[in-house]
Amino acid sequence: MSIMKKILALLSMVLVVAACSKDTADTNVEMAQNEGAMRLAIAAQSDITADDSVVIKIYKVDGEEESLIRRYDSVNDVPDYLSLLAGNYVAKVQVGEKRAVSFDEKFYYGESEFEVKPSEVAAVTVDCKLQSTIVAVKYDATVAEKLSDGYFTTVAIAESYDKQAIATGDVLSLTYEESKDGYVMMPEGQTSLYWHFEGTHPVEGDIVKEGLIENVKSAARYTITLKYSKDAPGNLVFEATVDETMEEFEDVIIFSPDPTILGEGFDLGEQQLSTTASRTYNVASLAAISTMTLSASGVEYDLLNNAPQGITVEKTDDLTYKVIITESFFTQVAGGAQALTFHIEDVDGGKLTKDVNYLVQGVMPLATSDYDLWFGNVTFKATVLNSSASSVKIAYSADGATWTEVDAVVGADGSYIATGADFAAEKNYTYKLIVDGADAGKTLAHQTAAGAQIPNGDMESWSTSGSVVYPYAAGASPFWLTGNDGAAMAGATLTKSSTDVRPGSTGQYSAYLKSQKASVMGIGKFAAGNLFVGTFSMSGLNGTVNFGRDFKFTAKPKSLSFWMKHNEGNINEGAGTPSEATGIDKATIMVIITNWDTPYAVNTADTSTFFSMADLATMEGVIGYGYIEKRESATEWAEYNIDITYREDMKSVKPKKLVVSFTPSGFGDYFTGSTDSWMYVDDIRFNY
């Protein structure tokens, strides 16, 4: 309710607010020496009427002391101008009677300090504000429709409901038998109102609802609205709205007789066991039941129209049902602690959602934290309710045909635990519990994520800087690199090809690696075509390849596949260095998985940094490796696969870095090879 102030005509007397004036010529008031005058106006809420009693008091103020000098019980008695000795005063006005509880009287009060100066008129306005707390009880029409006569609501100045204290008057209260406003003046030190509703429903019986209103403010309206609600079933609506001049307060409680569900011979709040032969649930409502569902393990079942295996629904009438859940139903529910959720609605809008807790025999759902795809291990958990079981196993399969069984043992939390191996990426696993040789509970499924792939393995991202071509997009962090960075040369050793991609490719580009004689300041050096994971730098005419970049393996790859075609020419540069570098050039492709903290540096000026493929089986930090060396040409596109060998002595080590390298001239570190050698590479990927 908005508060609009106006100057009132109280009891037919018009009091006009005059501006403070030092000119008394027009006042027609006689003032003695050291006297002044005051003129009074009262501003109050618009709902004050002429029938309200009014008391006006004028006090002389002397320091902390106030002395009553005038009292008027009617504004008719207040003169237009009141002569007063110069000094400080306070005018106090009250409208209505100050009662602790009342259905009839609201109480308003205001005061205003003012100063009277000799020969001057002080215009005084007293702002008279509501002090009562308005407590309204509003019965919706549905209460009379649904409940028997005799319902009532008691509002007491208390923090709880004490019927005896209310009856003796020791606790002040108002009793509402119909919708109306009541008025409360909160005693000092008390800030709470307690409301209590009683009524009788012809079917449900006695209904009692109550609630506490805390931090009660004066001049505020609290409305308790009671209704039989179809919108918010199961509760009683207590709605409190507050005058806009006050801090807003509202609380809503709605009541309605909702459907109920009870266990037959057992407490619904207790955890049930899935191995119990059966449990019967009695469902009832005061209106015809329109919806009844049960949800378990993420599946919702329509009990009214299509009850699942293991559940029987018996209808007594439209208002009453029996739901019988048997042990066989739980072959559809995951093992462990599970909530079965009933949801029931009736045609009057009543609703009930209720969880029933079961401990279900069977395997529990896997989480990603339950397995490590690099090491391939997995931990299964299961709930076993057969305390006399002599054999508990968990079986799992990647194809649904071949099953691996592992023994399960009791863990610290009472569940059974089994550990499996060879768990791989991008597989659809099924797994189940076996107790004493028989399947127990639901067979579950879990799909593992795909393993990580090499960035730009499809060779679709490229950029250039000047004449140098890079196998990564402009502005992107490089993963692949080439020796082109060292080429103040007569052409690059790596370019992208848009005219020759592997058959069936969905991309536009492949990588073209070309070995050639390069010239730096008139000095010729053989440069092998190359593409590798790592970095490259030049020092004079020599280069350093830093093999390896950080790579987060989410699983253990079994092989590296790629598409390639290549030509191996007769070695015509640096022949014989090393000694086997004669005749046909050698294409070399390698993959290395390592736990190196820093990349492995190969410096063409220092042959002690060179390594051969045979060294990988013993090289420090190498976890897994694979390679191909080919001295015969294959000038048509073909897909190749390099199996990755994992070293037994490194099986407990997790990797940090990845090395992949392609070159048509495997002796390039020695500046040896054929200028007729070339290689196309496309679609490089790990297989898991």
JOHUZI-V999451 format. One record per residue. N is the residue number from 1. RES is the residue in one small letter. SS is DSSP state (helix for helix, strand for strand, loop for the rest). PSI is psi in whole degrees, 0 to 359 (NA if undefined). D_CENTER is the distance of its C-alpha to the mean C-alpha in Angstrom with 2 decimals. Layout:
((N,RES,SS,PSI,D_CENTER) (N,RES,SS,PSI,D_CENTER))
//
This chain:
((1,m,loop,124,38.83) (2,s,loop,147,39.96) (3,i,loop,119,42.74) (4,m,loop,120,45.74) (5,k,strand,144,48.52) (6,k,strand,159,52.08) (7,i,strand,119,55.54) (8,l,loop,151,56.71) (9,a,strand,102,60.15) (10,l,strand,123,60.23) (11,l,loop,47,63.08) (12,s,loop,7,64.71) (13,m,strand,125,64.98) (14,v,strand,123,63.57) (15,l,loop,115,62.37) (16,v,loop,132,61.92) (17,v,loop,119,59.93) (18,a,loop,148,62.36) (19,a,loop,147,61.60) (20,c,loop,126,62.81) (21,s,strand,141,66.33) (22,k,loop,353,69.14) (23,d,loop,114,71.67) (24,t,loop,12,73.08) (25,a,loop,327,75.91) (26,d,loop,7,74.27) (27,t,loop,339,72.91) (28,n,loop,33,76.21) (29,v,loop,133,75.34) (30,e,loop,132,77.85) (31,m,loop,130,76.58) (32,a,loop,172,78.62) (33,q,loop,140,78.52) (34,n,loop,25,75.18) (35,e,strand,152,73.59) (36,g,strand,198,70.83) (37,a,strand,163,69.06) (38,m,strand,150,65.63) (39,r,strand,130,64.50) (40,l,strand,138,61.64) (41,a,strand,149,58.95) (42,i,strand,122,56.12) (43,a,strand,129,52.75) (44,a,strand,172,50.66) (45,q,strand,152,48.14) (46,s,loop,346,49.53) (47,d,loop,5,49.40) (48,i,loop,136,52.21) (49,t,loop,170,55.38) (50,a,loop,344,59.07) (51,d,loop,345,59.22) (52,d,loop,138,56.99) (53,s,loop,146,59.00) (54,v,strand,135,59.05) (55,v,strand,126,60.11) (56,i,strand,128,60.71) (57,k,strand,138,61.63) (58,i,strand,127,62.82) (59,y,strand,139,62.75) (60,k,strand,131,64.63) (61,v,strand,125,62.42) (62,d,strand,96,64.10) (63,g,loop,239,61.67) (64,e,loop,351,59.58) (65,e,strand,138,62.10) (66,e,strand,129,61.88) (67,s,strand,125,65.07) (68,l,strand,124,65.16) (69,i,strand,341,67.85) (70,r,strand,143,67.15) (71,r,strand,135,65.58) (72,y,strand,127,65.49) (73,d,loop,3,64.49) (74,s,loop,140,64.78) (75,v,helix,344,64.06) (76,n,helix,335,67.49) (77,d,helix,349,68.91) (78,v,loop,122,67.18) (79,p,loop,159,69.62) (80,d,loop,320,68.66) (81,y,loop,130,69.34) (82,l,strand,116,69.36) (83,s,strand,132,71.63) (84,l,strand,150,70.30) (85,l,strand,148,71.43) (86,a,loop,139,69.60) (87,g,strand,190,66.62) (88,n,strand,140,62.99) (89,y,strand,168,61.84) (90,v,strand,133,58.87) (91,a,strand,131,58.78) (92,k,strand,130,56.74) (93,v,strand,133,56.16) (94,q,strand,142,54.77) (95,v,strand,129,54.53) (96,g,loop,169,54.41) (97,e,loop,143,54.83) (98,k,loop,95,52.47) (99,r,loop,145,51.55) (100,a,loop,314,48.82) (101,v,strand,141,47.99) (102,s,strand,148,49.53) (103,f,loop,354,49.20) (104,d,loop,324,51.77) (105,e,loop,122,51.55) (106,k,loop,148,49.03) (107,f,loop,129,49.83) (108,y,strand,146,49.80) (109,y,strand,148,50.77) (110,g,strand,156,51.27) (111,e,strand,157,53.39) (112,s,strand,127,54.56) (113,e,strand,146,56.52) (114,f,strand,162,59.37) (115,e,strand,134,62.42) (116,v,strand,126,65.94) (117,k,loop,151,68.19) (118,p,loop,132,71.97) (119,s,loop,18,73.04) (120,e,loop,155,69.50) (121,v,strand,125,67.38) (122,a,strand,122,63.78) (123,a,strand,119,61.55) (124,v,strand,125,59.07) (125,t,strand,124,56.05) (126,v,strand,120,54.31) (127,d,strand,105,50.73) (128,c,strand,109,50.61) (129,k,strand,154,47.02) (130,l,strand,132,45.71) (131,q,loop,337,45.31) (132,s,loop,154,44.62) (133,t,strand,126,41.23) (134,i,strand,122,41.16) (135,v,strand,112,39.71) (136,a,strand,137,39.74) (137,v,strand,126,39.36) (138,k,strand,117,38.83) (139,y,strand,119,39.44) (140,d,loop,154,38.10) (141,a,helix,334,40.77) (142,t,helix,338,38.87) (143,v,helix,312,39.69) (144,a,helix,327,43.41) (145,e,helix,321,42.96) (146,k,helix,332,41.09) (147,l,strand,155,42.49) (148,s,loop,162,46.07) (149,d,loop,156,48.07) (150,g,loop,3,47.94) (151,y,loop,154,44.28) (152,f,strand,161,43.76) (153,t,strand,129,41.31) (154,t,strand,132,42.35) (155,v,strand,118,40.88) (156,a,strand,149,42.07) (157,i,loop,86,41.99) (158,a,loop,173,40.45) (159,e,loop,0,37.29) (160,s,loop,171,38.08) (161,y,loop,118,40.35) (162,d,loop,96,43.90) (163,k,helix,319,46.15) (164,q,helix,315,49.31) (165,a,helix,327,48.76) (166,i,helix,319,48.08) (167,a,helix,323,51.27) (168,t,helix,352,53.41) (169,g,loop,4,52.03) (170,d,loop,335,50.71) (171,v,loop,124,47.28) (172,l,loop,139,47.46) (173,s,strand,168,45.74) (174,l,strand,139,45.86) (175,t,strand,125,45.92) (176,y,strand,120,44.84) (177,e,loop,355,46.34) (178,e,loop,170,45.59) (179,s,loop,126,43.30) (180,k,strand,171,44.50) (181,d,strand,145,43.85) (182,g,strand,163,44.72) (183,y,strand,134,45.18) (184,v,strand,134,44.41) (185,m,loop,110,45.56) (186,m,loop,125,43.42) (187,p,loop,156,45.77) (188,e,loop,133,45.33) (189,g,loop,353,42.74) (190,q,loop,132,41.02) (191,t,loop,10,37.67) (192,s,loop,145,36.44) (193,l,strand,138,37.36) (194,y,strand,128,36.91) (195,w,strand,145,37.12) (196,h,strand,120,38.28) (197,f,strand,137,38.70) (198,e,strand,137,40.97) (199,g,strand,171,41.86) (200,t,strand,127,43.01) (201,h,strand,136,41.77) (202,p,loop,337,44.63) (203,v,loop,310,42.56) (204,e,loop,336,39.76) (205,g,strand,208,42.10) (206,d,strand,138,41.40) (207,i,strand,125,38.19) (208,v,strand,125,37.38) (209,k,strand,144,34.48) (210,e,strand,165,34.23) (211,g,strand,165,32.11) (212,l,strand,132,32.40) (213,i,strand,116,32.34) (214,e,loop,163,32.02) (215,n,loop,49,33.11) (216,v,loop,133,35.46) (217,k,loop,150,36.83) (218,s,loop,162,40.24) (219,a,loop,25,40.74) (220,a,loop,153,37.50) (221,r,strand,129,37.20) (222,y,strand,121,35.21) (223,t,strand,120,35.29) (224,i,strand,109,34.70) (225,t,strand,122,34.29) (226,l,strand,130,34.92) (227,k,loop,154,34.57) (228,y,strand,107,34.30) (229,s,loop,138,31.08) (230,k,loop,351,30.07) (231,d,loop,325,26.85) (232,a,loop,74,25.20) (233,p,loop,157,27.10) (234,g,loop,354,27.53) (235,n,loop,164,27.72) (236,l,loop,135,30.20) (237,v,loop,119,29.31) (238,f,loop,116,30.24) (239,e,loop,123,29.97) (240,a,loop,123,31.13) (241,t,loop,149,31.88) (242,v,loop,143,33.48) (243,d,loop,138,36.21) (244,e,loop,345,34.81) (245,t,loop,350,36.83) (246,m,loop,165,34.82) (247,e,loop,133,31.30) (248,e,loop,140,29.37) (249,f,loop,130,28.66) (250,e,loop,145,27.39) (251,d,loop,133,26.35) (252,v,loop,128,26.41) (253,i,loop,129,27.32) (254,i,loop,141,28.57) (255,f,strand,150,30.62) (256,s,loop,141,31.81) (257,p,loop,108,33.19) (258,d,loop,168,30.52) (259,p,loop,154,31.17) (260,t,strand,157,31.53) (261,i,strand,131,31.33) (262,l,strand,146,33.43) (263,g,strand,138,34.30) (264,e,loop,101,38.01) (265,g,loop,10,39.42) (266,f,loop,159,36.22) (267,d,loop,124,33.46) (268,l,loop,337,30.29) (269,g,loop,350,28.29) (270,e,loop,147,29.76) (271,q,loop,131,28.37) (272,q,strand,163,30.56) (273,l,strand,137,31.88) (274,s,loop,341,31.80) (275,t,loop,357,35.40) (276,t,loop,140,36.72) (277,a,loop,311,39.13) (278,s,strand,159,37.48) (279,r,strand,137,35.63) (280,t,strand,130,36.46) (281,y,strand,125,34.10) (282,n,strand,120,35.82) (283,v,strand,131,33.99) (284,a,strand,156,35.59) (285,s,loop,161,35.11) (286,l,loop,353,37.37) (287,a,loop,163,37.01) (288,a,loop,133,37.16) (289,i,strand,127,34.11) (290,s,strand,336,32.75) (291,t,strand,135,29.64) (292,m,strand,111,29.07) (293,t,strand,161,26.55) (294,l,strand,129,25.40) (295,s,strand,135,22.30) (296,a,strand,134,22.41) (297,s,loop,38,20.87) (298,g,loop,5,18.98) (299,v,strand,133,22.30) (300,e,strand,132,23.36) (301,y,strand,135,27.09) (302,d,strand,103,29.20) (303,l,loop,335,31.46) (304,l,loop,328,33.76) (305,n,loop,336,34.69) (306,n,loop,68,33.96) (307,a,loop,140,33.43) (308,p,loop,172,32.68) (309,q,loop,134,35.01) (310,g,loop,357,35.37) (311,i,strand,129,34.55) (312,t,strand,133,37.34) (313,v,strand,121,36.94) (314,e,strand,122,40.04) (315,k,strand,122,40.51) (316,t,strand,308,42.80) (317,d,strand,188,42.50) (318,d,loop,341,39.93) (319,l,loop,348,38.57) (320,t,strand,132,38.63) (321,y,strand,155,37.44) (322,k,strand,132,37.45) (323,v,strand,118,34.81) (324,i,strand,118,36.13) (325,i,strand,121,33.85) (326,t,strand,171,35.94) (327,e,helix,327,35.44) (328,s,helix,339,35.68) (329,f,helix,330,32.42) (330,f,helix,2,30.50) (331,t,helix,354,31.70) (332,q,helix,6,28.77) (333,v,loop,135,26.13) (334,a,loop,152,24.66) (335,g,loop,165,26.06) (336,g,strand,190,24.68) (337,a,strand,119,23.10) (338,q,strand,143,21.96) (339,a,strand,125,21.17) (340,l,strand,122,23.30) (341,t,strand,114,21.98) (342,f,strand,139,24.74) (343,h,strand,122,24.21) (344,i,strand,137,27.41) (345,e,strand,150,28.51) (346,d,strand,173,32.00) (347,v,loop,345,33.95) (348,d,loop,6,33.81) (349,g,loop,1,30.02) (350,g,loop,143,29.51) (351,k,strand,149,26.37) (352,l,strand,130,25.35) (353,t,strand,122,22.39) (354,k,strand,129,23.30) (355,d,strand,136,22.14) (356,v,strand,123,25.09) (357,n,strand,131,24.54) (358,y,strand,149,26.63) (359,l,strand,116,27.47) (360,v,strand,130,28.21) (361,q,loop,131,30.78) (362,g,strand,177,29.81) (363,v,strand,150,27.87) (364,m,loop,153,24.18) (365,p,loop,140,21.76) (366,l,loop,144,21.80) (367,a,loop,160,18.90) (368,t,helix,336,19.49) (369,s,helix,353,20.14) (370,d,helix,355,23.04) (371,y,strand,159,25.20) (372,d,strand,111,26.57) (373,l,loop,348,27.96) (374,w,loop,310,30.24) (375,f,loop,345,32.12) (376,g,loop,9,31.58) (377,n,strand,154,30.86) (378,v,strand,143,28.55) (379,t,strand,118,27.98) (380,f,strand,148,27.86) (381,k,strand,148,27.21) (382,a,strand,155,28.74) (383,t,strand,126,29.55) (384,v,loop,121,33.29) (385,l,loop,355,34.67) (386,n,loop,98,38.29) (387,s,loop,343,39.58) (388,s,loop,10,42.90) (389,a,loop,135,41.59) (390,s,loop,342,43.82) (391,s,loop,123,41.90) (392,v,strand,121,38.17) (393,k,strand,159,37.08) (394,i,strand,132,34.12) (395,a,strand,144,35.06) (396,y,strand,154,33.21) (397,s,strand,143,34.24) (398,a,loop,345,33.33) (399,d,loop,359,35.56) (400,g,loop,358,35.84) (401,a,loop,313,39.53) (402,t,loop,120,39.99) (403,w,loop,142,38.33) (404,t,strand,126,38.08) (405,e,strand,135,38.30) (406,v,strand,144,37.38) (407,d,strand,144,38.18) (408,a,loop,142,35.48) (409,v,strand,158,35.96) (410,v,strand,130,34.43) (411,g,loop,181,31.76) (412,a,loop,329,31.16) (413,d,loop,7,28.60) (414,g,loop,346,31.05) (415,s,loop,162,29.51) (416,y,strand,142,31.65) (417,i,strand,136,30.96) (418,a,strand,143,32.58) (419,t,strand,128,32.53) (420,g,strand,170,33.25) (421,a,loop,173,34.37) (422,d,loop,30,34.58) (423,f,loop,125,30.95) (424,a,loop,167,30.61) (425,a,loop,154,28.30) (426,e,loop,48,27.82) (427,k,loop,148,29.21) (428,n,strand,99,28.50) (429,y,strand,145,29.15) (430,t,strand,149,29.99) (431,y,strand,152,30.44) (432,k,strand,164,31.83) (433,l,strand,138,33.31) (434,i,strand,120,37.09) (435,v,strand,121,38.77) (436,d,loop,43,42.55) (437,g,loop,359,42.81) (438,a,strand,142,40.90) (439,d,strand,139,37.45) (440,a,strand,124,35.13) (441,g,strand,190,31.90) (442,k,strand,139,29.87) (443,t,strand,125,30.23) (444,l,strand,165,26.85) (445,a,strand,150,26.10) (446,h,strand,131,24.05) (447,q,strand,125,24.26) (448,t,loop,152,24.23) (449,a,loop,159,23.14) (450,a,loop,147,25.91) (451,g,loop,161,27.47) (452,a,loop,143,27.44) (453,q,loop,160,30.10) (454,i,loop,129,32.42) (455,p,loop,138,31.59) (456,n,loop,32,34.06) (457,g,loop,341,35.66) (458,d,loop,359,36.62) (459,m,loop,37,38.67) (460,e,loop,347,37.40) (461,s,loop,125,36.47) (462,w,loop,159,39.48) (463,s,strand,166,40.67) (464,t,strand,152,44.03) (465,s,strand,108,45.41) (466,g,loop,237,49.09) (467,s,loop,3,50.66) (468,v,strand,134,48.11) (469,v,strand,136,45.64) (470,y,strand,140,42.27) (471,p,loop,51,40.12) (472,y,loop,158,36.81) (473,a,loop,152,35.54) (474,a,loop,130,36.58) (475,g,loop,349,34.20) (476,a,loop,158,32.35) (477,s,loop,128,32.51) (478,p,loop,143,35.47) (479,f,loop,303,35.25) (480,w,strand,153,38.56) (481,l,strand,178,41.67) (482,t,loop,166,45.43) (483,g,helix,5,48.67) (484,n,helix,332,49.04) (485,d,helix,335,48.13) (486,g,helix,5,51.58) (487,a,loop,84,53.35) (488,a,loop,60,55.68) (489,m,loop,177,57.17) (490,a,loop,52,58.94) (491,g,loop,155,55.81) (492,a,loop,155,52.37) (493,t,loop,355,51.78) (494,l,strand,131,48.52) (495,t,strand,164,47.82) (496,k,strand,147,45.54) (497,s,strand,126,47.29) (498,s,loop,358,46.54) (499,t,loop,349,49.62) (500,d,loop,94,49.20) (501,v,loop,160,45.98) (502,r,loop,153,45.80) (503,p,loop,136,46.48) (504,g,loop,5,43.53) (505,s,loop,141,41.35) (506,t,loop,354,38.65) (507,g,loop,182,38.89) (508,q,loop,344,41.57) (509,y,loop,158,42.53) (510,s,strand,172,43.75) (511,a,strand,134,44.92) (512,y,strand,116,48.69) (513,l,strand,125,50.13) (514,k,strand,122,53.80) (515,s,loop,142,56.11) (516,q,strand,166,58.79) (517,k,strand,117,61.30) (518,a,strand,156,59.84) (519,s,strand,127,61.91) (520,v,strand,115,61.11) (521,m,loop,41,63.88) (522,g,loop,358,66.37) (523,i,strand,127,65.46) (524,g,strand,139,64.21) (525,k,strand,142,61.48) (526,f,strand,134,60.05) (527,a,strand,116,56.31) (528,a,loop,138,54.54) (529,g,loop,137,51.97) (530,n,strand,153,48.59) (531,l,strand,125,44.83) (532,f,strand,163,42.77) (533,v,strand,113,39.49) (534,g,strand,206,40.23) (535,t,strand,167,42.08) (536,f,strand,144,45.72) (537,s,strand,157,48.14) (538,m,strand,145,51.89) (539,s,strand,104,54.60) (540,g,loop,235,57.90) (541,l,loop,4,58.60) (542,n,strand,155,56.33) (543,g,strand,156,52.62) (544,t,strand,122,49.91) (545,v,strand,124,47.16) (546,n,strand,100,44.17) (547,f,strand,130,42.79) (548,g,loop,136,39.10) (549,r,strand,157,35.66) (550,d,strand,138,32.43) (551,f,loop,128,30.63) (552,k,loop,104,27.55) (553,f,loop,120,28.66) (554,t,loop,352,25.93) (555,a,loop,173,28.78) (556,k,loop,112,32.57) (557,p,loop,145,34.43) (558,k,loop,330,37.64) (559,s,strand,169,39.40) (560,l,strand,126,39.45) (561,s,strand,157,40.69) (562,f,strand,163,41.97) (563,w,strand,142,44.54) (564,m,strand,149,47.70) (565,k,strand,151,51.27) (566,h,strand,160,53.71) (567,n,strand,133,57.32) (568,e,loop,112,59.08) (569,g,loop,173,62.23) (570,n,strand,133,65.14) (571,i,loop,121,64.45) (572,n,loop,9,66.39) (573,e,strand,127,64.89) (574,g,loop,27,65.31) (575,a,loop,137,66.72) (576,g,loop,358,67.28) (577,t,loop,106,64.68) (578,p,loop,185,63.43) (579,s,loop,328,66.27) (580,e,loop,357,64.45) (581,a,loop,68,63.54) (582,t,loop,158,66.37) (583,g,loop,229,66.61) (584,i,strand,142,63.43) (585,d,loop,168,60.24) (586,k,loop,115,57.23) (587,a,strand,137,53.73) (588,t,strand,126,51.11) (589,i,strand,130,47.41) (590,m,strand,152,45.40) (591,v,strand,132,41.90) (592,i,strand,131,41.22) (593,i,strand,125,38.11) (594,t,strand,167,38.51) (595,n,loop,29,37.18) (596,w,loop,139,39.14) (597,d,loop,328,37.78) (598,t,loop,156,39.70) (599,p,loop,158,41.05) (600,y,strand,123,44.49) (601,a,strand,126,47.10) (602,v,strand,115,50.08) (603,n,strand,120,52.74) (604,t,loop,346,55.49) (605,a,loop,356,57.91) (606,d,loop,99,57.38) (607,t,helix,344,58.02) (608,s,helix,343,56.88) (609,t,helix,349,53.25) (610,f,loop,153,53.80) (611,f,loop,156,52.68) (612,s,loop,166,53.47) (613,m,helix,328,51.31) (614,a,helix,338,53.18) (615,d,helix,341,51.88) (616,l,helix,334,48.23) (617,a,helix,340,48.88) (618,t,loop,355,49.65) (619,m,loop,137,48.16) (620,e,loop,133,46.13) (621,g,loop,354,42.35) (622,v,strand,123,42.49) (623,i,strand,314,40.17) (624,g,strand,154,40.78) (625,y,strand,162,43.09) (626,g,strand,153,44.87) (627,y,strand,162,47.39) (628,i,strand,134,49.95) (629,e,strand,125,53.31) (630,k,strand,126,55.41) (631,r,loop,7,58.89) (632,e,loop,147,59.49) (633,s,loop,154,58.21) (634,a,strand,90,55.92) (635,t,strand,10,55.99) (636,e,strand,145,54.02) (637,w,strand,136,50.23) (638,a,strand,152,49.05) (639,e,strand,135,45.87) (640,y,strand,156,46.09) (641,n,strand,127,44.13) (642,i,strand,113,44.27) (643,d,strand,141,43.40) (644,i,loop,123,41.74) (645,t,strand,126,43.61) (646,y,strand,128,41.64) (647,r,loop,135,43.82) (648,e,helix,323,44.12) (649,d,helix,354,44.46) (650,m,helix,17,41.04) (651,k,loop,340,39.06) (652,s,loop,7,36.95) (653,v,loop,135,36.08) (654,k,loop,145,32.95) (655,p,loop,161,33.75) (656,k,loop,321,33.15) (657,k,strand,156,35.16) (658,l,strand,138,36.36) (659,v,strand,128,39.80) (660,v,strand,135,40.93) (661,s,strand,138,44.30) (662,f,strand,136,46.59) (663,t,strand,142,50.18) (664,p,loop,354,53.32) (665,s,loop,91,55.45) (666,g,loop,350,54.59) (667,f,loop,19,57.30) (668,g,helix,333,55.91) (669,d,helix,333,55.36) (670,y,helix,11,59.20) (671,f,loop,39,59.56) (672,t,loop,138,61.00) (673,g,strand,195,60.51) (674,s,loop,135,61.55) (675,t,loop,356,61.14) (676,d,loop,2,61.11) (677,s,loop,137,57.90) (678,w,strand,167,54.68) (679,m,strand,137,51.41) (680,y,strand,138,48.73) (681,v,strand,140,45.24) (682,d,strand,155,42.23) (683,d,strand,71,38.96) (684,i,strand,128,38.42) (685,r,strand,156,35.75) (686,f,strand,148,34.93) (687,n,strand,131,35.37) (688,y,loop,NA,33.34))
//
